Amino acid sequence: MLLTSYNMTSPGNHHDELPNHNEATPLVGMDIRMFSDAGFDMDRVSLKRNMSVAELYEEAIRKEGAVISSSGALINFSGKKTGRSPKDKRIVYEETSKDHIWWGPVNIKLDEHTFEINRERAIDYLNTREDIYVFDGFAGWEPRYRIKVRVICARAYHALFMHNMLIRPTREELEHFGEPDFIIYNAGQFPANRFTTGMTSSTSVEINFKRREMVILGTEYAGEMKKGIFSVMHYLMPVKYGQLSLHSSANQGEKGDVSVFFGLSGTGKTTLSADPSRMLIGDDEHVWSDHGVFNIEGGCYAKCIGLNAEKEPEIFEAIRFGSILENVTYDKDTREPDYDDASITENTRCAYPIHYIPHAKIPCIADAQPSNVIMLTCDAFGVLPPVSKLTSEQAQYHFIAGYTSKTPGTEDGVVEPSPTFSTCYGQPFIVLPPQRYATMLAERMSHVKCNAWLVNTGWTGGKFGVGRRCPLKYTRAILDAIHDGSLANAEFEVFAPGVFDLQVPKAVNQVPTELLDPSKAWSDKAAFEAELKKLAGMFSDAFVKYEKEVKPEVLRAGPSTKRA
């Protein structure tokens, strides 16, 4: 068996490499028995555990055809699948977790026998490989709640990806890693048997909470591992630890105040949370614990389509040695990435360690409770105010609704604004019923007297095609007023009484007053009333499936055309 050295970082270390003279550290004792008991042919396979970044580069270039970009990042490709496969995500129906899971189209049932078949299929495939890459790391920066994750895969690029996305152990932590809390068997190059009971295609992403394992077949898209672990944390944190997992970004001000940001794609979550005057705790996955807020991940997974140094300088500069570009085309001579080329996919990505971002808070933990919860939306109908202060019930409603809108040009076939509702601002990753997360959110907000805000980064003065998108400088001014506490003490008035019933400030420093109330910003009042009722109806229609689950006061807190 080939045993390799490892180069790891402490959670508080900004350097990704240790000196290159490390002695080989073998997998011994329990580790060896675990692999043997799992079905690995220990006389045949070479286990390469926690290889250095440089070694993974070499492996990916030599064996997978990867190349080094002009900025030093590794470029590799995920094959046929270039995004998540939500219809192929399944959770095993077993006695330890079945009563907790939100079963349905998001969490599809899989029987234990089929899981065993696919698990064996994955290990059988891995046994055919000359080299198997193993990465041991942590999910969750807070030691009280972190879990030990073991990734077993056949591609060096997948190992590098999880090296970036998980939290890298210190040398001592790795030597005493012990039994992992969760294992990923990634045999994505090998298809599932679509004729097996419960399979609908050659792709299958399966989570078994009883066995504490995840099996991937038929997709080489690296993001399945990241989102798989997030789904695991979305289960374990509330069920096992009583802590609230969130699909959110988070940052912290100089005075220690913490803000949590929710928002779907296109709302500005990444841009607005990366505030140069505040420390970034993380950009995507967090836990609101009894002790504060902590990031689940050790890195970031940023979209690259249309990326440039002027618009997103921090992400652009993070694409360097140690980062991995996924499905990004490049100039064959210069190795210059072409971030505008969507010929492979629009879902081009880059994974990099979070300490590559300036103002990142390392370790990614805030030992303070959030002062503000900010729910971002991009309303292309031009109805919602740029900022509204939410009651506890309204916060629960809008959290469960998870509203934004798609605009023409963002997707093929979209010719007019269309609503998007993703519960808890992360429906594909929700494991428990939405109301469970919403209730926990409301309880924690109430306990620490946290303010909740609905911030619209979308259109004002008219819908898409008539009005204009709210200028970024005004949205930033609104966030500044939230963070300095002045907005919480502002004078408010009711917007759209009987329909939305939102509390809107009469004035915000450096924001034009006429912008704050959409009913006043629209010149065509009749058109505004029509769009107002139209959007309220969309909310009501989308919320029907949650009506029986939520408390009556939460349901009443949402938009309604019946009260108008």
C-alpha positions in Angstrom: 0.0 0.0 0.0 1.4 3.4 -0.9 1.5 5.8 2.0 2.0 9.5 1.5 2.8 12.5 3.5 0.2 15.2 4.2 0.5 19.0 4.3 -2.4 20.5 6.3 -3.2 23.8 7.9 -4.5 24.7 11.3 -7.9 26.4 11.2 -6.1 29.6 12.3 -3.3 29.4 9.7 -3.4 31.5 6.6 -0.7 29.3 4.9 -1.9 26.3 2.9 1.4 24.5 2.8 3.6 23.1 5.6 7.3 22.5 4.9 7.7 19.9 2.2 10.0 17.6 4.2 7.2 15.9 6.1 7.7 12.2 6.9 5.1 9.8 5.5 2.2 9.3 7.9 0.6 5.9 7.4 -3.0 4.9 7.9 -2.7 2.4 10.8 -4.8 0.4 13.2 -8.5 1.3 13.1 -8.1 3.2 9.8 -6.7 0.1 8.0 -9.5 -2.1 9.5 -12.2 0.4 8.4 -11.1 0.2 4.8 -10.7 -3.5 4.9 -14.1 -4.0 6.6 -15.7 -1.7 4.1 -14.6 -4.1 1.3 -11.5 -2.4 -0.1 -8.8 -4.7 -1.5 -5.9 -3.6 0.8 -3.4 -5.7 -1.2 -4.2 -4.0 -4.4 -5.2 -0.4 -3.9 -3.0 2.5 -3.0 -4.6 4.9 -0.4 -3.3 8.4 -0.8 -4.4 10.3 2.3 -4.5 14.1 2.6 -2.0 14.7 -0.1 -0.5 18.2 -0.4 -2.0 20.7 -2.9 1.1 20.4 -5.1 0.8 16.6 -5.1 -2.8 16.7 -6.0 -2.0 19.1 -8.8 0.5 16.6 -10.2 -1.9 13.7 -9.9 -4.7 15.6 -11.7 -2.4 16.8 -14.5 -0.8 13.4 -15.1 -3.9 11.2 -14.8 -6.9 13.4 -15.5 -5.7 15.9 -18.1 -6.0 18.9 -15.9 -4.1 22.1 -16.7 -2.7 25.0 -14.7 -4.3 28.3 -15.5 -2.2 31.5 -16.0 -3.1 32.6 -12.4 -1.9 29.3 -10.9 -5.3 27.7 -10.3 -6.0 24.1 -11.5 -8.5 23.7 -14.3 -10.5 20.5 -14.5 -13.8 19.2 -15.8 -16.7 17.2 -14.3 -17.7 15.4 -17.5 -21.3 15.1 -18.6 -22.9 16.4 -15.3 -22.0 20.1 -14.8 -24.5 20.8 -12.0 -26.4 19.1 -9.2 -28.9 16.4 -9.9 -31.7 17.1 -7.4 -34.1 14.5 -8.9 -31.4 11.8 -8.2 -30.8 12.8 -4.6 -32.2 10.3 -2.1 -32.2 9.7 1.6 -32.5 6.2 3.1 -35.7 5.4 4.8 -34.6 3.9 8.1 -35.8 3.9 11.7 -33.3 6.3 13.2 -34.2 9.3 11.0 -37.5 8.5 9.1 -39.7 10.5 11.6 -37.6 13.6 11.2 -37.2 13.9 7.4 -39.3 16.2 5.2 -40.2 13.4 2.7 -41.3 14.4 -0.8 -39.7 15.6 -4.1 -36.8 17.3 -2.2 -36.0 14.2 0.0 -36.8 11.1 -2.0 -37.1 7.8 -0.1 -34.6 5.0 -0.8 -34.8 1.6 0.9 -31.8 0.2 2.8 -31.3 -2.8 0.5 -30.9 -0.6 -2.6 -28.4 1.6 -0.7 -26.3 -1.5 0.1 -26.4 -2.5 -3.5 -25.1 0.9 -4.6 -22.6 1.2 -1.8 -21.1 -2.2 -2.9 -21.2 -1.0 -6.5 -19.2 2.1 -5.5 -16.6 0.2 -3.5 -16.2 -2.4 -6.3 -15.5 0.4 -8.7 -13.0 2.1 -6.4 -11.2 -1.3 -6.0 -10.5 -1.2 -9.8 -8.5 2.0 -9.5 -4.8 2.0 -8.9 -5.0 5.0 -6.6 -7.7 6.0 -4.2 -7.6 9.5 -2.7 -8.7 10.0 0.9 -9.3 13.3 2.6 -10.0 13.6 6.3 -11.4 17.0 7.4 -14.0 18.8 9.5 -17.4 20.3 8.8 -18.0 23.1 11.2 -15.4 25.5 12.7 -16.9 25.4 16.2 -15.2 22.4 18.0 -18.3 21.7 20.1 -20.3 20.9 17.0 -18.0 20.0 14.2 -18.1 16.6 12.6 -15.2 14.5 11.2 -15.7 13.8 7.5 -13.8 11.2 5.4 -13.9 11.6 1.6 -12.9 8.5 -0.5 -12.7 9.2 -4.2 -11.0 8.2 -7.4 -10.2 11.7 -8.8 -7.4 13.9 -7.5 -9.5 17.0 -8.4 -12.3 15.8 -6.1 -9.8 15.4 -3.3 -8.5 18.9 -3.9 -12.0 20.2 -4.0 -12.9 18.8 -0.6 -9.5 19.9 0.7 -10.7 23.4 -0.1 -14.3 23.1 1.0 -13.8 21.2 4.3 -11.8 22.5 7.2 -8.2 21.3 7.0 -7.0 19.6 10.2 -3.7 20.3 11.9 -1.0 17.7 11.7 -1.8 16.6 15.2 -5.6 16.5 14.6 -5.0 14.3 11.5 -2.7 11.9 13.4 -5.4 11.4 16.0 -8.4 11.7 13.6 -9.9 8.4 14.7 -13.3 7.2 13.4 -15.0 9.6 11.1 -18.5 10.8 11.8 -19.5 10.6 8.1 -18.0 9.0 5.1 -18.4 9.9 1.4 -17.8 7.2 -1.2 -17.5 9.0 -4.4 -17.5 6.7 -7.4 -19.0 9.3 -9.7 -17.2 8.0 -12.8 -19.2 4.7 -12.5 -23.0 4.8 -13.2 -25.8 3.5 -11.1 -27.7 0.6 -12.5 -30.9 2.3 -13.6 -32.8 -0.9 -13.5 -32.1 -1.3 -9.8 -35.3 -0.7 -7.7 -35.6 3.0 -6.8 -33.3 4.2 -9.5 -34.6 6.6 -12.2 -31.3 7.2 -14.1 -27.7 6.3 -14.0 -27.0 9.0 -11.4 -27.6 8.5 -7.7 -26.6 10.6 -4.7 -27.6 8.8 -1.5 -27.4 9.7 2.2 -27.8 7.1 4.9 -28.0 8.7 8.4 -28.0 5.4 10.2 -24.8 4.2 8.5 -23.5 7.8 8.4 -22.5 7.4 4.8 -23.0 9.0 1.4 -22.7 7.2 -1.9 -22.2 9.0 -5.3 -22.6 7.2 -8.6 -23.0 8.6 -12.1 -21.9 12.2 -11.6 -18.5 13.8 -11.3 -19.8 17.2 -10.4 -17.8 18.1 -7.3 -20.6 20.3 -5.8 -22.6 17.1 -4.9 -20.1 16.4 -2.1 -20.3 20.0 -0.8 -24.1 20.0 -0.8 -24.3 16.5 0.5 -22.3 17.5 3.7 -24.5 20.6 4.0 -27.6 18.3 3.9 -26.0 16.2 6.6 -25.4 19.2 8.8 -29.0 20.4 8.1 -30.0 17.2 9.8 -27.4 16.7 12.5 -27.3 20.2 13.9 -31.0 20.5 14.8 -31.7 16.8 15.6 -28.5 15.8 17.4 -27.2 19.1 18.8 -30.3 21.4 18.9 -28.5 24.1 16.8 -29.9 25.9 13.8 -28.2 25.3 10.4 -28.7 28.0 7.8 -28.1 28.4 4.1 -26.7 31.9 4.5 -23.7 34.2 4.5 -22.5 36.0 7.7 -20.2 38.8 8.7 -19.1 40.7 11.8 -18.5 44.4 12.4 -15.7 46.1 14.3 -17.9 46.3 17.4 -18.6 42.6 17.3 -22.1 42.8 15.9 -23.1 39.8 13.6 -25.4 39.9 10.6 -26.8 36.8 8.9 -27.8 37.1 5.2 -30.3 34.9 3.4 -30.7 35.2 -0.4 -31.1 33.1 -3.5 -28.9 33.5 -6.7 -28.9 37.0 -8.1 -30.0 38.8 -4.9 -26.6 40.1 -4.0 -25.9 37.8 -1.0 -22.2 37.2 -1.8 -21.6 40.8 -2.9 -23.3 42.5 0.1 -21.9 40.2 2.8 -18.4 40.8 1.5 -18.3 44.3 3.1 -14.7 45.7 3.3 -15.7 47.3 6.6 -16.7 44.0 8.1 -15.1 40.6 8.6 -16.5 37.8 6.5 -17.4 34.7 8.6 -18.5 32.8 5.5 -20.4 33.0 2.2 -22.8 30.1 2.1 -23.3 27.7 5.0 -23.6 28.5 8.8 -24.9 27.4 12.1 -26.5 29.7 14.6 -25.5 28.1 17.8 -26.1 28.7 21.5 -22.7 30.4 21.5 -22.8 32.5 18.3 -22.4 31.8 14.6 -19.9 29.6 12.8 -19.2 28.7 9.2 -19.6 25.0 8.2 -17.0 25.2 5.4 -13.3 25.8 5.0 -13.7 27.4 1.6 -15.9 29.1 -0.9 -17.5 27.8 -4.1 -18.1 30.8 -6.3 -19.8 31.1 -9.7 -17.4 32.2 -12.4 -19.6 33.1 -15.3 -19.0 36.7 -16.2 -16.4 37.1 -13.5 -14.0 40.1 -13.8 -11.6 41.9 -11.6 -13.5 45.1 -11.6 -16.9 43.7 -10.4 -15.7 41.0 -8.0 -12.0 41.7 -7.2 -11.8 39.5 -4.1 -13.1 36.4 -5.9 -10.9 37.2 -9.0 -7.8 37.4 -6.9 -8.7 34.2 -5.0 -8.3 32.2 -8.2 -4.6 31.3 -7.7 -2.5 28.3 -6.7 -4.5 26.0 -4.6 -7.9 27.0 -6.2 -9.6 24.8 -8.6 -11.6 26.0 -11.7 -14.4 23.6 -12.7 -15.7 23.5 -16.3 -14.1 26.8 -17.2 -12.7 27.1 -20.8 -9.3 28.6 -21.4 -6.9 29.8 -24.1 -4.9 26.8 -25.2 -1.7 28.8 -25.5 -1.8 31.2 -22.6 -4.0 29.1 -20.3 -6.0 32.3 -19.6 -9.5 31.4 -18.4 -12.4 32.7 -20.4 -15.0 33.5 -17.8 -17.5 34.7 -20.3 -17.6 31.4 -22.2 -20.7 29.3 -21.2 -20.2 26.7 -24.0 -19.7 23.9 -21.4 -22.1 25.3 -18.8 -23.3 28.5 -17.3 -22.6 26.9 -13.9 -18.8 27.5 -14.1 -17.2 27.4 -10.6 -14.1 28.0 -8.6 -13.4 26.4 -5.2 -10.8 28.1 -2.9 -9.9 28.2 0.8 -11.7 31.0 2.6 -8.5 32.5 3.8 -7.8 33.5 0.2 -10.5 36.2 0.7 -9.3 39.5 2.4 -11.2 40.3 5.6 -12.1 36.7 6.2 -12.4 36.0 9.9 -10.1 33.1 10.7 -11.2 30.9 12.5 -14.6 31.4 10.9 -16.4 31.8 14.3 -18.2 34.7 15.9 -18.8 34.3 19.7 -21.7 36.8 19.5 -25.3 36.3 18.8 -26.7 37.9 15.6 -28.0 41.5 15.9 -29.6 41.4 12.4 -31.1 38.9 10.1 -31.3 40.2 6.5 -33.4 38.5 3.9 -32.5 39.5 0.4 -34.8 39.4 -2.6 -34.6 40.6 -6.1 -38.2 41.6 -6.9 -38.4 42.2 -10.7 -42.1 43.2 -10.3 -41.0 46.4 -8.6 -43.5 46.0 -5.7 -41.4 45.3 -2.6 -39.8 48.2 -0.8 -35.9 48.5 -0.7 -36.1 47.8 3.0 -38.8 46.6 5.5 -38.6 45.8 9.2 -40.2 42.4 9.8 -42.1 41.2 12.8 -41.3 37.7 14.2 -44.2 36.2 12.3 -43.4 38.0 9.1 -39.8 36.8 9.4 -40.9 33.2 9.7 -43.3 33.6 6.7 -40.7 35.2 4.4 -38.0 32.7 5.6 -40.3 29.8 4.7 -41.4 31.4 1.4 -37.8 32.2 0.3 -38.9 34.6 -2.5 -37.0 36.1 -5.4 -37.7 36.5 -9.1 -36.0 35.5 -12.4 -35.6 38.2 -15.0 -35.6 37.9 -18.8 -32.2 37.0 -20.1 -31.2 35.0 -17.1 -32.5 31.7 -18.5 -33.7 30.5 -21.9 -37.4 30.9 -22.3 -37.8 33.6 -19.6 -39.5 36.5 -21.4 -41.1 38.2 -18.4 -40.3 38.3 -14.7 -41.2 35.0 -13.0 -41.3 34.3 -9.2 -39.0 31.8 -7.5 -39.8 30.4 -4.1 -37.2 28.3 -2.4 -38.1 27.4 1.2 -35.7 28.5 3.9 -33.7 30.1 1.0 -32.2 26.7 0.3 -34.9 24.2 -0.6 -32.7 21.6 -2.3 -30.7 21.1 0.9 -33.6 21.2 3.5 -33.9 17.9 5.3 -36.4 18.6 8.1 -39.8 20.2 7.6 -39.4 24.0 6.9 -41.4 25.0 9.9 -38.9 23.4 12.2 -36.1 25.6 11.0 -38.4 28.7 10.9 -39.5 28.1 14.5 -35.9 27.7 15.7 -35.1 30.9 13.9 -37.9 32.8 15.5 -37.0 31.5 19.0 -33.4 32.5 18.6 -34.3 35.9 17.2 -36.7 36.5 20.1 -34.2 35.3 22.7 -31.4 37.8 21.7 -33.8 40.5 20.4 -32.4 40.3 16.9 -33.9 42.5 14.2 -35.2 41.0 10.9 -35.2 42.9 7.6 -36.5 42.3 4.1 -34.1 44.0 1.7 -35.1 44.2 -2.0 -32.2 44.6 -4.4 -34.6 44.4 -7.4 -36.6 47.0 -9.3 -38.1 50.3 -8.3 -40.3 52.8 -10.0 -41.8 50.1 -12.2 -41.4 46.5 -13.0 -38.6 45.0 -15.1 -38.5 46.9 -18.4 -40.2 50.0 -17.0 -38.4 50.9 -13.7 -34.7 50.5 -12.8 -32.8 48.2 -10.5 -32.2 49.7 -7.1 -28.7 51.2 -7.3 -26.1 49.2 -5.3 -25.0 52.4 -3.5 -28.4 52.8 -2.0 -28.6 49.1 -0.9 -25.2 49.5 0.7 -26.4 52.7 2.5 -29.4 50.8 3.8 -27.1 48.0 5.1 -24.9 50.6 6.7 -28.0 52.0 8.5 -28.9 48.5 9.7 -25.4 47.9 11.0 -25.0 51.2 12.8 -28.3 50.8 14.5 -29.9 54.0 13.1 -32.5 52.1 11.0 -33.9 50.2 14.0 -34.6 53.6 15.6 -36.2 55.2 12.5 -39.8 56.2 12.1 -41.8 53.7 10.2 -45.1 53.7 8.2 -47.2 50.8 6.9 -46.6 49.8 3.2 -49.5 48.3 1.3 -51.9 48.0 4.3 -54.2 45.0 4.1 -51.9 43.3 1.4 -48.3 43.2 2.6 -48.5 45.3 5.8 -44.7 45.9 5.8 -43.1 48.5 8.1 -41.1 50.9 5.9 -38.8 53.6 7.2 -39.7 57.2 6.3 -36.1 58.1 5.9 -32.7 56.4 5.5 -29.4 58.4 5.4 -28.1 58.8 1.9 -31.2 57.2 0.3 -33.7 59.2 -1.6 -37.0 59.3 0.3 -39.1 58.7 -2.8 -37.3 55.4 -3.3 -38.4 53.9 0.1 -42.2 53.5 -0.7 -42.8 51.8 -4.1 -46.3 53.1 -4.2 -44.9 56.6 -4.4 -42.0 55.7 -6.8 -44.3 54.4 -9.5 -45.8 57.1 -11.8 -48.5 54.7 -13.0 -50.5 54.1 -9.8 -53.0 51.8 -11.4 -50.2 49.6 -12.8 -48.6 49.5 -9.4 -51.8 48.3 -7.7 -52.2 45.6 -10.3 -48.6 44.3 -9.8 -49.1 44.6 -6.0 -52.1 42.3 -6.0 -50.5 40.0 -8.6 -47.4 39.5 -6.5 -49.4 39.0 -3.3 -51.4 36.3 -5.1 -48.1 34.6 -6.2 -47.0 34.5 -2.5 -50.4 33.0 -1.5 -50.3 30.3 -4.2 -46.8 29.3 -3.4 -47.5 29.1 0.4 -50.5 26.8 0.1 -48.3 23.7 0.6 -47.2 25.0 4.0 -50.6 26.2 5.3 -51.2 23.1 7.4 -47.7 23.1 8.9 -47.4 26.7 10.1 -49.0 28.5 13.0 -52.1 30.6 12.1 -50.3 33.9 13.1 -47.5 33.1 10.7 -49.9 32.4 7.8 -51.7 35.7 8.6 -48.4 37.6 8.5 -47.9 36.9 4.8 -49.2 38.9 1.8 -52.9 38.5 1.0 -55.3 39.9 -1.6 -58.2 38.9 0.7 -57.4 41.6 3.2 -57.0 44.4 0.6 
